[in-house]
Amino acid sequence: MPRREDHHAPPPASSPTPAGADALQDPALLRRLLRAKDRMDAASHEAWPVKRLAEVSGVSEAHFARSFKRAFGLPPHRYLLTRRIEQATTLLRDTELSITEIAFATGWESLGTFGRIFRDITGQSPSALRLEARANMPPLDRVPACVLKAAQRPDLNIAVLEKRRRMAKDTF
């Protein structure tokens, strides 16, 4: 007996697509995620729990956290840490503010936490980075600020605790 084709079956996929790829193609979702990212950039010294970011984006907390990581490669908390460390590095290099003033100005609630995370991410204490930056200050007046920031952006592709664990095992 000849086999009858089922016209209701979905067509075979020509290539497999990763789960959630359609969500990243949604321009409305990307705009919402960018809105939250822009708010974090503009006020990185403020507390930005996922609940607040999800409200800014108009999506659920879980959906926001998953979508943000897929879109930008980092979870929201790590992205915020990156921004804070970038700003602290710039202030250490370009101002005479004390390290305590810089820590609180960039959103840290504790000087000890700031120093520990700063050292974990950059590999140096804030004061050591300040001394090194001032000693090796090349004339950068012709380099656009956006290029300088991108070159000096800390790498947070792995969690700080994982980085610390690897360094302790000497596998870094």
Residue frames as a rotation matrix with the C-alpha (Angstrom) as fourth column:
MET 1
0.585 0.811 0.000 0.00
0.811 -0.585 0.000 0.00
0.000 0.000 -1.000 0.00
PRO 2
-0.122 -0.660 0.741 1.50
0.555 -0.664 -0.500 3.38
0.823 0.351 0.448 -0.93
ARG 3
-0.337 -0.115 -0.934 2.40
0.921 -0.247 -0.302 5.64
-0.196 -0.962 0.189 1.99
ARG 4
0.518 0.598 0.612 0.38
0.668 -0.730 0.148 8.78
0.535 0.332 -0.777 2.27
GLU 5
-0.590 -0.772 0.238 2.30
0.477 -0.571 -0.669 11.93
0.652 -0.281 0.704 3.19
ASP 6
0.210 0.588 -0.781 1.22
0.968 -0.235 0.083 13.69
-0.135 -0.774 -0.619 6.33
HIS 7
0.005 -0.166 0.986 0.79
0.565 -0.813 -0.140 17.34
0.825 0.558 0.090 5.37
HIS 8
0.863 0.377 0.336 0.46
-0.051 -0.597 0.801 18.38
0.503 -0.708 -0.496 9.00
ALA 9
0.573 -0.730 -0.372 3.94
0.789 0.369 0.491 17.29
-0.221 -0.575 0.788 10.02
PRO 10
0.709 -0.372 -0.599 6.49
-0.258 -0.928 0.271 20.08
-0.656 -0.037 -0.754 10.34
PRO 11
0.855 -0.453 -0.252 9.04
-0.197 0.166 -0.966 20.31
0.480 0.876 0.053 7.55
PRO 12
0.586 -0.706 -0.399 12.43
0.810 0.526 0.260 18.82
0.027 -0.475 0.880 8.37
ALA 13
0.806 -0.366 -0.464 14.92
-0.133 -0.877 0.461 21.36
-0.576 -0.310 -0.756 9.65
SER 14
0.842 -0.538 -0.017 17.69
0.039 0.094 -0.995 22.10
0.537 0.837 0.100 7.18
SER 15
-0.335 -0.939 -0.077 20.10
0.148 0.028 -0.989 22.94
0.931 -0.342 0.130 9.98
PRO 16
0.199 0.425 -0.883 19.72
0.923 0.222 0.315 22.68
0.330 -0.878 -0.348 13.71
THR 17
0.044 -0.134 0.990 19.29
-0.091 -0.987 -0.130 25.98
0.995 -0.085 -0.056 15.53
PRO 18
-0.842 -0.391 -0.373 20.32
0.323 0.189 -0.927 26.53
0.433 -0.901 -0.033 19.12
ALA 19
0.070 0.888 -0.453 17.57
0.970 0.045 0.238 26.87
0.232 -0.457 -0.859 21.67
GLY 20
0.339 0.144 -0.930 16.64
0.590 -0.803 0.090 30.48
-0.733 -0.579 -0.357 22.14
ALA 21
-0.712 -0.649 0.268 18.09
0.609 -0.380 0.696 31.64
-0.350 0.659 0.666 18.82
ASP 22
-0.124 0.758 0.640 14.66
0.792 -0.313 0.524 32.92
0.598 0.572 -0.561 17.81
ALA 23
0.662 0.372 -0.651 14.52
0.729 -0.525 0.441 35.01
-0.177 -0.766 -0.618 20.98
LEU 24
-0.177 -0.813 -0.554 17.75
0.467 -0.565 0.680 36.77
-0.866 -0.138 0.480 20.04
GLN 25
-0.754 -0.030 0.656 16.31
0.645 -0.224 0.731 37.54
0.125 0.974 0.188 16.62
ASP 26
0.324 0.944 -0.063 13.41
0.925 -0.303 0.228 39.36
0.196 -0.132 -0.972 18.24
PRO 27
-0.393 -0.545 0.741 14.21
0.448 -0.817 -0.363 43.07
0.803 0.189 0.565 17.82
ALA 28
0.461 0.628 0.628 11.74
-0.289 -0.562 0.775 44.06
0.839 -0.538 -0.078 20.55
LEU 29
0.911 -0.180 -0.370 13.49
0.408 0.508 0.758 41.84
0.052 -0.842 0.537 23.11
LEU 30
-0.038 -0.991 0.127 16.91
0.957 -0.073 -0.280 43.15
0.287 0.110 0.952 22.08
ARG 31
-0.145 0.057 0.988 15.69
0.053 -0.996 0.065 46.74
0.988 0.062 0.141 22.50
ARG 32
0.839 0.505 0.204 14.42
-0.198 -0.065 0.978 45.88
0.507 -0.861 0.046 25.98
LEU 33
0.643 -0.678 -0.357 17.73
0.765 0.541 0.350 44.27
-0.045 -0.498 0.866 26.92
LEU 34
-0.284 -0.758 0.588 19.65
0.748 -0.558 -0.359 47.26
0.600 0.338 0.725 25.57
ARG 35
0.352 0.490 0.797 17.41
-0.162 -0.807 0.568 49.57
0.922 -0.329 -0.205 27.59
ALA 36
0.992 0.002 -0.124 18.40
0.118 0.291 0.949 47.73
0.038 -0.957 0.289 30.78
LYS 37
0.254 -0.966 0.037 22.07
0.967 0.253 -0.031 47.65
0.020 0.044 0.999 29.74
ASP 38
-0.158 -0.260 0.953 22.01
0.405 -0.897 -0.178 51.40
0.901 0.358 0.247 29.04
ARG 39
0.745 0.474 0.470 20.46
-0.244 -0.462 0.853 52.06
0.621 -0.750 -0.228 32.45
MET 40
0.808 -0.519 -0.277 23.22
0.554 0.511 0.658 50.03
-0.200 -0.685 0.700 34.11
ASP 41
-0.068 -0.873 0.483 25.86
0.927 -0.234 -0.293 51.94
0.369 0.428 0.825 32.13
ALA 42
0.051 0.166 0.985 24.38
0.093 -0.983 0.161 55.30
0.994 0.083 -0.066 33.07
ALA 43
0.384 0.146 0.912 24.11
-0.834 -0.368 0.410 54.49
0.396 -0.918 -0.020 36.78
SER 44
0.218 -0.351 -0.911 26.49
0.033 0.935 -0.353 51.62
0.975 0.047 0.215 37.47
HIS 45
-0.796 -0.504 0.335 27.08
-0.268 -0.202 -0.942 52.97
0.542 -0.840 0.026 40.97
GLU 46
-0.066 0.864 0.499 23.48
-0.997 -0.079 0.005 52.01
0.043 -0.497 0.867 41.86
ALA 47
-0.602 -0.008 0.798 22.25
-0.261 0.947 -0.188 48.57
-0.755 -0.321 -0.572 42.91
TRP 48
-0.201 0.507 -0.838 20.88
-0.975 -0.021 0.221 46.65
0.095 0.862 0.498 39.91
PRO 49
-0.515 0.101 0.851 19.28
-0.258 0.928 -0.267 43.41
-0.817 -0.357 -0.452 41.07
VAL 50
-0.958 0.133 0.255 17.78
0.288 0.477 0.830 41.23
-0.012 0.869 -0.495 38.35
LYS 51
-0.110 0.982 -0.153 14.28
0.919 0.042 -0.391 42.13
-0.378 -0.183 -0.908 39.56
ARG 52
0.180 0.135 -0.974 14.90
0.038 -0.991 -0.131 45.83
-0.983 -0.014 -0.183 38.85
LEU 53
-0.750 -0.525 -0.402 16.48
-0.395 -0.133 0.909 45.11
-0.531 0.840 -0.108 35.46
ALA 54
-0.763 0.541 0.354 13.58
0.643 0.695 0.323 42.84
-0.071 0.474 -0.878 34.50
GLU 55
0.190 0.852 -0.488 11.14
0.688 -0.470 -0.553 45.62
-0.700 -0.231 -0.675 35.39
VAL 56
-0.160 -0.341 -0.926 13.07
-0.387 -0.842 0.377 48.06
-0.908 0.419 0.003 33.18
SER 57
-0.935 -0.305 -0.182 12.96
-0.294 0.374 0.880 45.50
-0.200 0.876 -0.439 30.36
GLY 58
-0.085 0.991 -0.105 9.34
-0.982 -0.101 -0.161 44.51
-0.170 0.089 0.981 30.85
VAL 59
0.119 0.092 -0.989 10.06
-0.402 0.915 0.037 40.76
0.908 0.393 0.145 31.02
SER 60
0.971 0.223 -0.085 10.20
-0.031 0.475 0.879 38.17
0.236 -0.851 0.468 33.80
GLU 61
0.524 -0.807 0.273 13.33
-0.734 -0.266 0.625 37.88
-0.432 -0.528 -0.731 35.93
ALA 62
0.166 -0.456 0.874 14.27
0.141 0.888 0.437 34.43
-0.976 0.051 0.212 34.65
HIS 63
0.688 0.139 0.713 13.68
0.709 0.084 -0.700 35.38
-0.158 0.987 -0.041 31.02
PHE 64
0.926 -0.371 0.062 15.70
-0.354 -0.915 -0.193 38.56
0.129 0.157 -0.979 31.45
ALA 65
0.343 -0.850 0.401 18.68
-0.588 0.138 0.797 36.79
-0.732 -0.509 -0.452 33.04
ARG 66
0.179 -0.237 0.955 18.78
0.512 0.851 0.115 34.08
-0.840 0.469 0.274 30.34
SER 67
0.782 0.218 0.584 18.27
0.623 -0.301 -0.722 36.50
0.019 0.929 -0.371 27.46
PHE 68
0.860 -0.508 -0.051 20.84
-0.491 -0.850 0.191 39.02
-0.140 -0.139 -0.980 28.74
LYS 69
0.125 -0.854 0.505 23.51
-0.305 0.452 0.839 36.34
-0.944 -0.259 -0.204 29.01
ARG 70
0.240 0.021 0.970 22.72
0.768 0.607 -0.204 35.01
-0.593 0.795 0.129 25.53
ALA 71
0.903 0.221 0.370 22.74
0.414 -0.681 -0.604 38.49
0.119 0.698 -0.706 24.01
PHE 72
0.765 -0.578 0.284 25.82
-0.564 -0.814 -0.137 39.94
0.311 -0.055 -0.949 25.70
GLY 73
0.237 -0.714 -0.659 27.85
-0.016 0.675 -0.737 36.89
0.971 0.186 0.149 26.74
LEU 74
-0.868 -0.493 -0.061 27.84
0.075 -0.010 -0.997 37.76
0.491 -0.870 0.046 30.45
PRO 75
-0.027 0.854 -0.519 25.25
0.961 0.164 0.221 37.53
0.274 -0.493 -0.826 33.19
PRO 76
0.607 0.356 0.711 23.93
0.284 -0.932 0.224 40.95
0.742 0.066 -0.667 34.29
HIS 77
0.953 -0.253 -0.165 25.86
0.105 -0.233 0.967 40.93
-0.283 -0.939 -0.196 37.58
ARG 78
0.116 -0.967 0.225 29.20
0.793 0.227 0.566 40.28
-0.599 0.112 0.793 35.86
TYR 79
0.085 -0.028 0.996 28.45
0.819 -0.568 -0.086 42.95
0.568 0.823 -0.025 33.29
LEU 80
0.892 0.295 0.343 27.84
0.052 -0.821 0.569 45.42
0.449 -0.489 -0.747 36.14
LEU 81
0.673 -0.724 -0.151 31.10
0.356 0.139 0.924 44.36
-0.648 -0.676 0.351 37.83
THR 82
-0.039 -0.682 0.730 32.92
0.998 0.017 0.069 44.99
-0.059 0.731 0.680 34.55
ARG 83
0.398 0.273 0.876 31.52
0.457 -0.887 0.069 48.51
0.795 0.373 -0.478 34.32
ARG 84
0.999 0.011 0.035 32.39
-0.026 -0.471 0.882 49.30
0.027 -0.882 -0.470 37.92
ILE 85
0.392 -0.919 0.055 35.96
0.599 0.300 0.743 48.04
-0.699 -0.258 0.667 37.58
GLU 86
0.017 -0.325 0.946 36.37
0.939 -0.321 -0.127 49.99
0.344 0.890 0.299 34.30
GLN 87
0.674 0.319 0.667 35.23
0.151 -0.943 0.298 53.18
0.724 -0.100 -0.683 35.98
ALA 88
0.923 -0.373 -0.097 37.41
0.076 -0.070 0.995 52.56
-0.378 -0.925 -0.037 39.03
THR 89
0.161 -0.901 0.403 40.44
0.908 0.295 0.298 51.96
-0.388 0.318 0.865 36.79
THR 90
0.138 -0.043 0.989 39.81
0.686 -0.717 -0.127 55.21
0.715 0.696 -0.069 34.95
LEU 91
0.887 0.244 0.392 39.41
-0.087 -0.746 0.660 57.14
0.453 -0.620 -0.640 38.20
LEU 92
0.723 -0.685 -0.092 42.55
0.402 0.307 0.863 55.58
-0.563 -0.661 0.497 39.67
ARG 93
-0.039 -0.769 0.638 44.53
0.991 0.052 0.123 56.53
-0.128 0.637 0.760 36.59
ASP 94
-0.218 0.013 0.976 43.10
0.665 -0.730 0.158 59.98
0.714 0.684 0.150 35.88
THR 95
0.589 0.490 0.643 42.17
-0.114 -0.737 0.666 61.52
0.800 -0.465 -0.378 39.26
GLU 96
-0.598 -0.762 0.249 43.65
-0.307 -0.069 -0.949 62.19
0.740 -0.644 -0.192 42.66
LEU 97
0.426 0.817 0.389 40.63
-0.754 0.083 0.651 60.74
0.500 -0.571 0.651 44.50
SER 98
-0.438 -0.526 0.729 41.46
-0.844 0.519 -0.132 58.35
-0.309 -0.673 -0.672 47.33
ILE 99
-0.890 0.073 -0.450 40.87
-0.144 0.891 0.430 54.65
0.432 0.448 -0.783 46.77
THR 100
-0.705 0.674 -0.219 38.07
0.522 0.286 -0.804 54.76
-0.479 -0.681 -0.554 49.36
GLU 101
-0.245 0.614 -0.750 36.33
-0.428 -0.763 -0.484 57.61
-0.870 0.203 0.450 47.51
ILE 102
-0.581 -0.026 -0.813 36.68
-0.802 0.187 0.567 55.73
0.138 0.982 -0.130 44.22
ALA 103
-0.961 0.224 -0.160 35.27
0.243 0.964 -0.111 52.53
0.130 -0.146 -0.981 45.73
PHE 104
-0.411 0.859 -0.304 32.15
0.470 -0.086 -0.879 54.26
-0.781 -0.504 -0.369 47.03
ALA 105
-0.260 0.289 -0.921 31.76
-0.632 -0.773 -0.064 56.45
-0.730 0.565 0.383 43.91
THR 106
-0.650 -0.041 -0.759 31.70
-0.702 0.415 0.579 53.37
0.291 0.909 -0.298 41.69
GLY 107
0.212 0.955 -0.207 29.01
-0.734 0.296 0.612 51.59
0.645 0.022 0.764 43.72
TRP 108
-0.291 -0.348 -0.891 30.88
0.286 0.857 -0.428 49.37
0.913 -0.379 -0.150 46.17
GLU 109
0.714 0.621 0.323 29.49
-0.170 -0.294 0.941 49.18
0.679 -0.726 -0.105 49.67
SER 110
0.879 -0.475 0.039 32.70
0.116 0.293 0.949 47.89
-0.462 -0.830 0.313 51.22
LEU 111
0.469 -0.801 -0.374 36.30
-0.878 -0.469 -0.095 48.91
-0.099 0.373 -0.923 50.63
GLY 112
-0.315 -0.599 0.736 37.44
-0.533 0.754 0.385 45.36
-0.785 -0.271 -0.557 51.36
THR 113
0.339 0.528 0.779 35.10
0.396 0.671 -0.627 43.85
-0.854 0.521 0.018 48.76
PHE 114
0.942 -0.035 -0.334 36.18
-0.288 -0.598 -0.748 46.45
-0.174 0.800 -0.574 46.22
GLY 115
0.124 -0.991 -0.051 39.87
-0.954 -0.133 0.270 45.72
-0.274 0.015 -0.962 46.80
ARG 116
-0.293 -0.213 0.932 39.43
-0.197 0.968 0.159 41.94
-0.936 -0.137 -0.325 46.69
ILE 117
0.556 0.576 0.599 37.33
0.470 0.377 -0.798 41.87
-0.685 0.726 -0.060 43.54
PHE 118
0.834 -0.330 -0.443 39.48
-0.526 -0.717 -0.457 44.52
-0.167 0.614 -0.771 41.87
ARG 119
-0.179 -0.962 0.205 42.59
-0.853 0.256 0.455 42.41
-0.490 -0.094 -0.867 42.55
ASP 120
-0.099 0.212 0.972 40.84
0.140 0.970 -0.197 39.22
-0.985 0.116 -0.126 41.39
ILE 121
0.790 0.539 0.293 39.82
0.366 -0.032 -0.930 40.80
-0.492 0.842 -0.222 38.11
THR 122
0.891 -0.436 -0.126 42.82
-0.413 -0.666 -0.621 42.97
0.186 0.606 -0.774 37.25
GLY 123
0.571 -0.712 -0.409 45.54
0.604 0.702 -0.378 40.99
0.557 -0.031 0.830 38.99
GLN 124
-0.612 -0.763 0.209 46.66
0.435 -0.545 -0.717 44.06
0.661 -0.348 0.665 40.96
SER 125
-0.175 0.514 -0.840 45.55
0.892 -0.280 -0.356 46.02
-0.418 -0.811 -0.409 43.96
PRO 126
0.785 0.532 0.318 44.01
0.616 -0.721 -0.315 49.42
0.061 0.443 -0.894 43.22
SER 127
0.748 -0.544 -0.381 47.06
-0.259 -0.767 0.587 51.25
-0.612 -0.340 -0.715 44.57
ALA 128
-0.230 -0.848 0.478 49.48
0.254 0.421 0.871 49.11
-0.939 0.322 0.118 42.53
LEU 129
0.122 0.350 0.929 47.45
0.983 0.087 -0.162 49.73
-0.137 0.933 -0.334 39.39
ARG 130
0.962 0.241 -0.129 47.47
0.237 -0.970 -0.050 53.47
-0.137 0.018 -0.990 40.08
LEU 131
0.344 -0.914 -0.215 51.26
-0.260 -0.312 0.914 53.52
-0.902 -0.259 -0.345 40.52
GLU 132
-0.357 -0.479 0.802 51.85
0.562 0.576 0.594 51.45
-0.746 0.663 0.063 37.38
ALA 133
0.439 0.627 0.643 49.42
0.895 -0.240 -0.377 53.47
-0.082 0.741 -0.666 35.27
ARG 134
0.954 -0.086 -0.289 51.07
-0.054 -0.992 0.118 56.73
-0.296 -0.097 -0.950 36.23
ALA 135
0.073 -0.995 0.064 54.59
-0.165 0.051 0.985 55.40
-0.984 -0.082 -0.161 35.68
ASN 136
-0.656 -0.286 0.698 53.76
0.532 0.481 0.697 54.10
-0.535 0.829 -0.163 32.20
MET 137
0.312 0.868 -0.386 51.56
0.311 -0.478 -0.822 56.99
-0.898 0.136 -0.419 31.06
PRO 138
-0.620 -0.484 0.618 52.03
0.732 -0.073 0.678 57.21
-0.283 0.872 0.400 27.26
PRO 139
-0.756 0.374 -0.537 50.59
-0.398 -0.914 -0.076 60.17
-0.519 0.156 0.840 25.38
LEU 140
-0.680 0.582 0.445 47.10
0.673 0.737 0.063 58.88
-0.291 0.343 -0.893 24.58
ASP 141
-0.392 0.557 -0.733 45.50
-0.093 -0.816 -0.571 62.18
-0.915 -0.156 0.371 23.67
ARG 142
-0.531 0.170 -0.830 44.99
-0.840 -0.235 0.489 61.09
-0.112 0.957 0.268 20.04
VAL 143
-0.922 0.242 -0.304 43.32
0.173 0.956 0.235 57.75
0.347 0.164 -0.923 20.84
PRO 144
-0.167 0.938 0.305 39.51
-0.475 -0.348 0.808 57.86
0.864 -0.010 0.504 21.07
ALA 145
-0.437 0.041 0.899 38.18
-0.898 0.044 -0.438 57.22
-0.057 -0.998 0.018 24.58
CYS 146
0.650 0.750 0.119 35.95
-0.736 0.661 -0.147 54.34
-0.189 0.008 0.982 23.37
VAL 147
0.527 -0.552 -0.646 39.02
-0.201 0.657 -0.726 52.51
0.825 0.513 0.236 22.02
LEU 148
-0.528 -0.742 0.413 40.91
-0.557 -0.065 -0.828 53.02
0.641 -0.668 -0.379 25.29
LYS 149
-0.066 0.587 0.807 37.98
-0.958 0.189 -0.215 51.72
-0.279 -0.787 0.551 27.34
ALA 150
0.848 0.393 -0.355 37.62
-0.499 0.818 -0.285 48.64
0.179 0.419 0.890 25.15
ALA 151
0.156 -0.882 -0.445 41.33
-0.176 0.418 -0.891 47.86
0.972 0.218 -0.090 25.48
GLN 152
-0.735 -0.481 0.478 41.24
-0.489 -0.111 -0.865 48.30
0.469 -0.870 -0.154 29.24
ARG 153
0.298 0.940 0.164 37.98
-0.858 0.188 0.478 46.36
0.419 -0.283 0.863 29.81
PRO 154
-0.472 -0.472 0.745 38.47
-0.785 0.609 -0.112 43.56
-0.401 -0.638 -0.658 32.35
ASP 155
-0.512 0.229 -0.828 37.84
-0.482 0.721 0.497 39.99
0.711 0.654 -0.258 31.23
LEU 156
-0.502 0.418 0.757 34.92
-0.758 0.208 -0.618 38.53
-0.416 -0.884 0.213 33.16
ASN 157
-0.080 0.476 -0.876 34.12
-0.778 0.520 0.354 35.52
0.624 0.709 0.329 31.01
ILE 158
-0.181 0.062 -0.982 34.66
0.454 0.891 -0.027 33.28
0.873 -0.450 -0.189 34.03
ALA 159
0.820 0.571 0.029 33.37
0.206 -0.343 0.916 33.84
0.533 -0.746 -0.399 37.52
VAL 160
0.285 -0.716 0.637 35.64
-0.749 -0.582 -0.318 35.59
0.599 -0.386 -0.702 39.98
LEU 161
0.472 -0.077 0.878 35.46
-0.728 0.527 0.438 32.65
-0.497 -0.846 0.193 42.38
GLU 162
0.934 -0.144 0.327 36.42
0.288 0.846 -0.449 30.24
-0.212 0.514 0.831 39.59
LYS 163
0.591 -0.753 0.289 39.34
-0.104 -0.427 -0.898 32.49
0.800 0.501 -0.331 38.67
ARG 164
0.236 -0.474 0.848 40.47
-0.956 -0.270 0.115 32.53
0.175 -0.838 -0.517 42.30
ARG 165
0.724 0.094 0.683 40.14
-0.323 0.922 0.215 28.73
-0.610 -0.376 0.698 42.52
ARG 166
0.905 -0.391 0.167 42.24
0.341 0.433 -0.834 28.26
0.254 0.812 0.526 39.38
MET 167
0.366 -0.795 0.484 44.93
-0.491 -0.607 -0.625 30.61
0.791 -0.009 -0.612 40.67
ALA 168
0.380 -0.175 0.908 45.04
-0.890 0.200 0.411 28.69
-0.253 -0.964 -0.080 43.97
LYS 169
0.746 -0.074 0.662 45.56
0.110 0.994 -0.013 25.42
-0.657 0.083 0.750 42.09
ASP 170
-0.200 -0.872 -0.447 48.15
-0.343 -0.365 0.865 27.15
-0.918 0.327 -0.226 39.86
THR 171
-0.295 0.174 0.939 46.17
0.786 0.603 0.136 26.28
-0.543 0.779 -0.315 36.72
PHE 172
0.570 0.546 -0.613 45.54
0.171 -0.809 -0.562 29.86
-0.803 0.216 -0.555 35.69
